[in-house]
Amino acid sequence: MRGSVAVKIFLGILALYLIYLIVRAAQMELLGLILGQFMGVGVLAAIILFQPEIRKFLLLIGKTTDFNKSGSVLKNFFLGKGSNRYEMYNITPIIEAAKTLGGTNTGALIVFSRDSELKFYAESGDIIDAHLSKRLLLSIFNKYSPLHDGAVIVYRGKIKAARCVLPVSESDSLPAQFGLRHRAAMGMSEITDTAILVVSEETGQLSLTRNGRLFSNLSPLELRKLINEYLTTKPEEKQETSEVSENETVNNPTIGQEAKA
């Protein structure tokens, strides 16, 4: 809830409950009856109001429990035994496309997923299921292309879908110079175990978001290193060198240096 509008909603509910207690103490029967009916469905109302936060909490539990470990029985049941979920593939077409897009100030949003096809988000756009190609990525994000407005999802070396809609982050820690494209990348990284590449349409800078943290102003070499690190690191392996504090200025040019360390 920290840093989101859920805090204000919680304070509003708390204030309403305090008013209800005051009304009951003052023996205002009609108003007390009305507020009492509202409090009677308080649990259901809380679930509806805090649905995004509850969903994030459950996703967080799913990412940090033993279900994600390589020896998990449930993982083998759902994903199949012997599946190589963290296989490497050539990301050079993506890096080269990002360099070209950044040089022409063409905005782009590319989601990397290592353990899920993200069908829910893929189905919000157009299914492509094509091999990675620099020319294909440049064609998709060309401003005259009908597929450029949205995100591309990359899974196991293939472009699964384009023009996908991503959830927008409600965090207030993101500086004002970052627009909706960066907020969508942040929102996606907050609720899923993905890494999202962002090419700024205004500055042409390359950024990467992961676990709700933003690495901005990256060089192609730093970007390649962070993506390869994500694709080869299992969720339970924590690496402090890949983390940037949310309270730190995301436009700090030293962020790329920290990620490089």
C-alpha positions as CSV (number, residue, x, y, z in Angstrom):
1,M,0.0,0.0,0.0
2,R,3.0,2.3,0.6
3,G,3.2,5.1,-2.0
4,S,-0.1,4.3,-3.6
5,V,-3.6,5.7,-3.5
6,A,-4.6,2.8,-1.3
7,V,-3.3,4.6,1.7
8,K,-5.8,7.5,1.2
9,I,-8.6,4.9,0.7
10,F,-7.6,3.2,4.0
11,L,-7.5,6.6,5.8
12,G,-11.0,7.4,4.4
13,I,-12.4,4.1,5.6
14,L,-10.8,4.6,9.0
15,A,-12.3,8.1,9.3
16,L,-15.7,6.7,8.3
17,Y,-15.5,4.1,11.0
18,L,-14.6,6.7,13.6
19,I,-17.6,8.7,12.6
20,Y,-19.7,5.5,13.0
21,L,-18.5,5.1,16.5
22,I,-19.2,8.7,17.3
23,V,-22.7,8.4,15.9
24,R,-23.4,5.3,18.0
25,A,-22.1,7.0,21.1
26,A,-24.4,10.0,20.4
27,Q,-27.4,7.6,19.9
28,M,-28.2,9.0,16.4
29,E,-30.2,6.0,15.4
30,L,-31.0,6.8,11.7
31,L,-27.5,7.8,10.8
32,G,-26.1,5.0,12.9
33,L,-28.3,2.5,11.0
34,I,-27.2,3.8,7.6
35,L,-23.5,3.6,8.6
36,G,-24.0,0.3,10.2
37,Q,-25.3,-1.2,7.0
38,F,-22.2,0.0,5.3
39,M,-19.9,-1.5,8.0
40,G,-21.8,-4.7,7.6
41,V,-20.4,-5.3,4.2
42,G,-17.0,-3.8,5.2
43,V,-15.0,-7.0,4.3
44,L,-16.5,-7.3,0.9
45,A,-16.0,-3.6,0.3
46,A,-12.4,-3.8,1.4
47,I,-11.7,-6.7,-1.0
48,I,-13.2,-4.6,-3.9
49,L,-11.4,-1.4,-3.0
50,F,-8.0,-3.0,-2.3
51,Q,-8.2,-5.6,-5.2
52,P,-5.0,-4.4,-6.9
53,E,-3.0,-4.4,-3.6
54,I,-4.3,-7.9,-2.7
55,R,-3.4,-9.1,-6.1
56,K,0.1,-7.7,-5.8
57,F,0.5,-9.3,-2.3
58,L,-0.6,-12.7,-3.6
59,L,1.8,-12.4,-6.6
60,L,4.6,-11.5,-4.2
61,I,3.9,-14.6,-2.1
62,G,3.9,-16.7,-5.3
63,K,7.3,-15.3,-6.3
64,T,9.0,-15.8,-3.0
65,T,7.7,-19.2,-1.8
66,D,9.1,-22.7,-2.4
67,F,6.8,-23.0,-5.4
68,N,9.4,-21.3,-7.5
69,K,12.3,-23.6,-6.6
70,S,13.6,-25.9,-9.3
71,G,12.7,-29.0,-7.3
72,S,9.1,-28.0,-6.7
73,V,6.6,-30.7,-7.4
74,L,3.9,-28.2,-8.3
75,K,6.3,-26.4,-10.7
76,N,7.0,-29.7,-12.5
77,F,3.3,-30.5,-12.6
78,F,2.3,-27.2,-14.2
79,L,5.3,-26.6,-16.4
80,G,6.4,-30.1,-17.2
81,K,9.5,-32.0,-16.0
82,G,12.8,-31.2,-17.6
83,S,11.7,-27.9,-19.0
84,N,14.6,-25.5,-19.3
85,R,12.9,-22.4,-18.1
86,Y,16.0,-20.2,-18.0
87,E,17.6,-21.0,-21.3
88,M,19.7,-18.3,-23.0
89,Y,19.0,-16.9,-26.4
90,N,20.5,-14.3,-28.6
91,I,19.4,-10.8,-27.5
92,T,21.6,-9.0,-30.0
93,P,18.7,-8.1,-32.3
94,I,16.9,-6.4,-29.4
95,I,20.0,-4.5,-28.4
96,E,20.7,-3.4,-32.0
97,A,17.0,-2.4,-32.4
98,A,17.1,-0.4,-29.2
99,K,20.2,1.5,-30.3
100,T,18.5,2.4,-33.6
101,L,15.2,3.3,-31.9
102,G,17.0,5.5,-29.4
103,G,19.0,7.2,-32.1
104,T,15.8,8.2,-33.9
105,N,13.9,9.0,-30.6
106,T,11.3,6.3,-31.4
107,G,9.5,5.1,-28.3
108,A,9.5,1.4,-27.5
109,L,8.4,-1.0,-24.8
110,I,9.7,-4.6,-24.7
111,V,8.8,-7.1,-22.0
112,F,11.1,-10.0,-21.2
113,S,9.6,-13.0,-19.5
114,R,11.6,-16.1,-18.5
115,D,9.0,-18.3,-16.9
116,S,5.6,-17.3,-18.2
117,E,4.0,-16.6,-21.6
118,L,2.0,-13.8,-20.0
119,K,-1.1,-14.9,-21.9
120,F,-3.4,-12.4,-20.1
121,Y,-1.3,-9.5,-21.4
122,A,-0.4,-11.1,-24.7
123,E,-4.1,-11.5,-25.5
124,S,-4.7,-7.8,-24.9
125,G,-2.7,-7.1,-28.1
126,D,-2.0,-9.1,-31.3
127,I,-0.4,-12.5,-31.2
128,I,2.7,-12.7,-33.5
129,D,4.8,-15.7,-32.3
130,A,7.8,-14.8,-34.5
131,H,11.5,-15.2,-34.1
132,L,13.5,-12.2,-32.8
133,S,14.6,-9.9,-35.6
134,K,15.9,-6.3,-35.5
135,R,14.0,-5.5,-38.7
136,L,10.8,-6.9,-37.2
137,L,11.2,-4.9,-34.0
138,L,11.9,-1.7,-36.0
139,S,8.8,-2.4,-38.1
140,I,6.6,-2.9,-35.1
141,F,7.7,0.3,-33.3
142,N,7.7,2.5,-36.4
143,K,5.4,5.4,-35.6
144,Y,3.3,4.6,-38.8
145,S,2.8,1.0,-37.8
146,P,-0.6,0.0,-36.3
147,L,1.3,-2.2,-33.8
148,H,3.6,0.5,-32.4
149,D,1.2,1.8,-29.6
150,G,1.8,-0.8,-26.8
151,A,4.3,-3.3,-25.6
152,V,6.1,-6.3,-27.3
153,I,6.3,-9.5,-25.2
154,V,9.4,-11.6,-25.7
155,Y,9.4,-15.2,-24.4
156,R,12.0,-17.9,-25.1
157,G,13.6,-16.1,-28.0
158,K,10.3,-15.3,-29.7
159,I,8.1,-12.2,-30.1
160,K,4.9,-13.6,-28.6
161,A,2.7,-10.5,-29.1
162,A,2.7,-6.8,-29.9
163,R,0.5,-3.8,-29.1
164,C,0.0,-5.3,-25.6
165,V,-1.6,-3.2,-22.8
166,L,0.4,-3.1,-19.5
167,P,-0.8,-2.0,-16.0
168,V,0.3,1.5,-15.0
169,S,2.1,2.0,-11.8
170,E,0.5,4.2,-9.2
171,S,3.8,4.9,-7.4
172,D,4.5,8.6,-6.7
173,S,8.3,8.0,-6.6
174,L,8.7,8.2,-10.3
175,P,9.8,11.7,-11.4
176,A,7.6,13.8,-13.6
177,Q,9.9,13.7,-16.6
178,F,9.0,10.0,-17.1
179,G,5.8,9.5,-19.0
180,L,3.1,6.8,-19.4
181,R,5.5,4.4,-21.1
182,H,7.8,4.3,-18.1
183,R,4.9,4.1,-15.7
184,A,3.6,1.1,-17.7
185,A,7.0,-0.6,-17.4
186,M,7.1,0.1,-13.7
187,G,3.6,-1.2,-13.2
188,M,4.4,-4.4,-15.1
189,S,7.6,-5.0,-13.1
190,E,5.8,-4.5,-9.8
191,I,3.2,-7.2,-10.3
192,T,5.1,-9.8,-12.5
193,D,8.6,-11.3,-12.5
194,T,9.6,-9.6,-15.8
195,A,12.2,-7.1,-17.0
196,I,11.0,-4.3,-19.3
197,L,13.1,-2.3,-21.7
198,V,12.0,1.2,-22.3
199,V,13.2,3.5,-25.1
200,S,12.2,7.1,-24.4
201,E,10.5,8.9,-27.2
202,E,11.6,12.3,-25.9
203,T,15.3,11.7,-25.1
204,G,16.1,8.4,-26.8
205,Q,17.5,7.0,-23.5
206,L,17.4,3.3,-22.7
207,S,16.0,2.2,-19.4
208,L,15.2,-1.2,-17.8
209,T,12.7,-1.9,-15.0
210,R,12.7,-4.9,-12.8
211,N,11.0,-5.7,-9.5
212,G,9.6,-2.2,-9.4
213,R,13.0,-0.5,-9.8
214,L,14.2,1.6,-12.7
215,F,17.7,1.6,-14.2
216,S,17.8,4.6,-16.5
217,N,20.3,6.2,-19.0
218,L,21.9,2.8,-19.8
219,S,24.5,2.2,-22.4
220,P,23.9,-0.8,-24.8
221,L,26.6,-2.8,-23.0
222,E,24.9,-2.2,-19.6
223,L,21.5,-3.0,-21.0
224,R,22.8,-6.3,-22.4
225,K,24.4,-7.2,-19.1
226,L,21.2,-6.5,-17.1
227,I,19.0,-8.5,-19.6
228,N,21.3,-11.5,-19.6
229,E,21.5,-11.3,-15.8
230,Y,17.7,-11.4,-15.6
231,L,17.4,-14.3,-18.1
232,T,19.9,-16.5,-16.3
233,T,19.1,-15.7,-12.7
234,K,16.5,-17.8,-10.9
235,P,13.9,-15.9,-8.8
236,E,15.1,-17.1,-5.5
237,E,18.7,-15.9,-6.1
238,K,18.9,-12.4,-4.7
239,Q,21.6,-10.2,-6.2
240,E,22.2,-6.9,-4.4
241,T,24.1,-5.4,-7.3
242,S,20.9,-5.5,-9.4
243,E,18.9,-3.3,-7.0
244,V,18.3,0.4,-7.0
245,S,16.6,2.1,-4.1
246,E,13.1,3.5,-5.0
247,N,14.0,6.7,-3.1
248,E,17.0,7.3,-5.3
249,T,16.7,9.7,-8.3
250,V,16.0,7.4,-11.3
251,N,17.6,9.9,-13.7
252,N,21.0,9.7,-11.9
253,P,23.7,8.8,-14.4
254,T,25.4,6.7,-11.7
255,I,22.6,4.1,-11.8
256,G,24.1,2.5,-14.9
257,Q,27.4,2.4,-13.1
258,E,25.9,0.6,-10.1
259,A,24.3,-1.9,-12.3
260,K,27.6,-2.4,-14.0
261,A,29.4,-3.0,-10.8
